[in-house]
Amino acid sequence: MSQQQQATAPAPVQTSSWSGTQWTALLGLSFAVFMVSLDVTVVVVSLGRIQHDLGLSQSELQWVVTAYSAGICSVLLSAGVLADRFGRRQAFFFGLILFALASGAAGLADRPELLNVARAVQGWAQHCSLAVPARCWRKFFPGSERTKAFGVWGTVNGHRAWPSVRCWEG
């Protein structure tokens, strides 16, 4: 075969060959984001109890949800930059650890101000950890494999509307 024929020959079609590292990354990222989403759902379901236990007015109760959304929206652009600068893995785990700490602080809050600050930190930390997974797909999943990864990701995480989605929609 001549060099010209070799240069124009089509590339062989690759079959699916997901490695353990790819699956571990996909499942780990999906599970972490699912847990964050579960926390959001728990708070919404618990709003009545939160209002009763802390003696909140209706406007104070609205801030429990709004503080979280404000935290997410405040880092929409900078979270990806931080992940690029300090590393995606570090940004992801920093976001998850900070989210867990803020969740504990929210659970222990005995005043509306403390609860709202903890919720804002939760929102900020959530978006720090959520900005990372979408940027990891190109590294872990080449070409058509990326479509399968998004399918798994969407199955685990596509069932809810994040407050950050509302921020994008205006």
C-alpha positions in Angstrom: 0.0 0.0 0.0 1.4 3.4 -0.9 1.7 6.3 1.5 -1.1 8.1 -0.1 -3.5 5.2 0.2 -2.5 4.8 3.9 -3.2 8.5 4.6 -6.7 8.3 3.1 -7.7 5.0 4.7 -10.6 5.5 7.1 -9.9 5.1 10.8 -11.1 1.8 12.3 -14.3 2.0 14.3 -13.8 1.6 18.0 -16.1 -0.4 20.1 -17.1 0.5 23.6 -14.3 -0.2 26.0 -15.1 1.7 29.2 -12.4 1.2 31.8 -12.9 0.9 35.5 -11.6 4.4 35.9 -14.2 5.9 33.6 -17.1 4.1 35.3 -15.7 5.0 38.8 -15.5 8.7 37.7 -19.0 8.7 36.2 -20.7 6.9 39.0 -18.8 8.9 41.7 -19.7 12.3 40.1 -23.3 11.2 39.5 -23.7 10.0 43.1 -22.2 13.1 44.6 -24.5 15.4 42.5 -27.5 13.2 43.4 -26.7 13.6 47.1 -26.6 17.4 46.7 -29.9 17.3 44.8 -31.4 15.2 47.6 -30.4 17.8 50.1 -32.3 20.5 48.1 -35.4 18.3 48.0 -35.2 17.6 51.7 -35.1 21.3 52.5 -38.1 22.1 50.3 -40.1 19.2 51.9 -39.1 20.4 55.4 -40.0 24.1 54.9 -43.1 23.8 57.1 -41.1 22.2 59.9 -38.3 24.7 59.6 -40.8 27.6 59.8 -42.4 26.0 62.9 -39.1 25.2 64.7 -37.4 28.5 64.1 -40.6 30.6 64.4 -40.0 32.1 60.9 -42.4 34.5 59.2 -43.3 33.8 55.6 -40.7 36.3 54.2 -38.0 34.8 56.4 -38.9 31.4 55.1 -38.6 32.6 51.6 -35.0 33.6 52.3 -34.2 30.0 53.2 -34.7 29.1 49.6 -33.5 32.4 48.1 -30.2 32.3 50.0 -29.4 29.0 48.4 -30.2 30.3 44.9 -28.2 33.4 45.5 -25.2 31.3 46.5 -25.4 29.3 43.3 -25.9 32.2 41.1 -23.0 34.1 42.6 -20.4 31.7 41.3 -21.9 30.7 37.9 -18.9 32.0 36.0 -16.1 31.8 38.5 -16.6 28.1 39.5 -15.3 26.8 36.2 -12.3 29.1 36.3 -11.4 28.0 39.8 -11.6 24.4 38.7 -9.3 25.1 35.7 -6.8 27.0 37.9 -6.6 24.7 41.0 -7.6 21.4 39.3 -11.0 19.8 38.7 -10.6 17.1 41.3 -9.6 19.6 44.0 -12.4 21.9 43.1 -14.9 19.0 43.1 -13.9 17.7 46.5 -13.6 21.2 48.0 -17.2 21.8 46.9 -18.4 18.6 48.3 -16.6 19.0 51.7 -17.8 22.6 52.0 -21.3 21.5 51.1 -21.3 18.8 53.8 -20.0 21.3 56.4 -22.6 23.9 55.4 -25.3 21.3 55.5 -24.3 20.5 59.1 -24.3 24.1 60.0 -27.7 24.5 58.4 -29.0 21.6 60.4 -27.7 23.1 63.7 -28.8 26.6 63.0 -31.0 28.0 65.7 -31.6 31.4 64.1 -32.8 32.4 60.7 -29.6 34.4 59.9 -27.4 31.4 60.6 -29.6 29.2 58.5 -29.6 31.6 55.6 -25.8 32.0 55.7 -25.4 28.2 55.8 -27.8 27.9 52.9 -25.9 30.5 50.8 -22.7 28.6 51.5 -24.4 25.4 50.4 -25.5 26.9 47.2 -22.0 28.3 46.5 -20.4 24.9 47.3 -22.9 23.0 45.2 -22.1 25.0 42.1 -18.4 24.6 42.8 -18.8 20.9 42.7 -21.3 20.9 39.8 -19.2 23.0 37.5 -16.6 20.3 37.4 -18.4 17.1 36.1 -19.5 18.6 32.8 -15.9 19.6 32.2 -14.6 16.1 32.9 -16.5 14.3 30.1 -14.1 15.2 27.4 -11.2 13.8 29.4 -12.8 10.6 30.4 -15.0 9.8 27.4 -13.9 10.2 23.8 -16.3 10.7 20.9 -19.4 8.5 20.9 -18.6 7.2 24.4 -19.4 10.7 25.7 -23.0 10.3 24.5 -23.3 7.1 26.7 -21.8 9.0 29.7 -24.3 11.8 29.3 -27.1 9.2 29.1 -26.0 7.8 32.5 -25.5 11.3 33.9 -29.0 12.4 32.7 -30.6 9.3 34.1 -29.2 10.0 37.6 -29.4 13.8 37.5 -31.9 14.9 34.9 -35.0 14.5 37.0 -34.9 17.8 38.7 -34.6 21.5 37.9 -31.6 23.0 39.7 -32.0 26.5 41.1 -29.0 27.3 38.9 -31.0 26.4 35.8 -33.5 29.1 36.8 -30.6 31.6 37.0 -29.6 30.9 33.4 -33.2 31.3 32.2 -33.5 34.7 33.8 
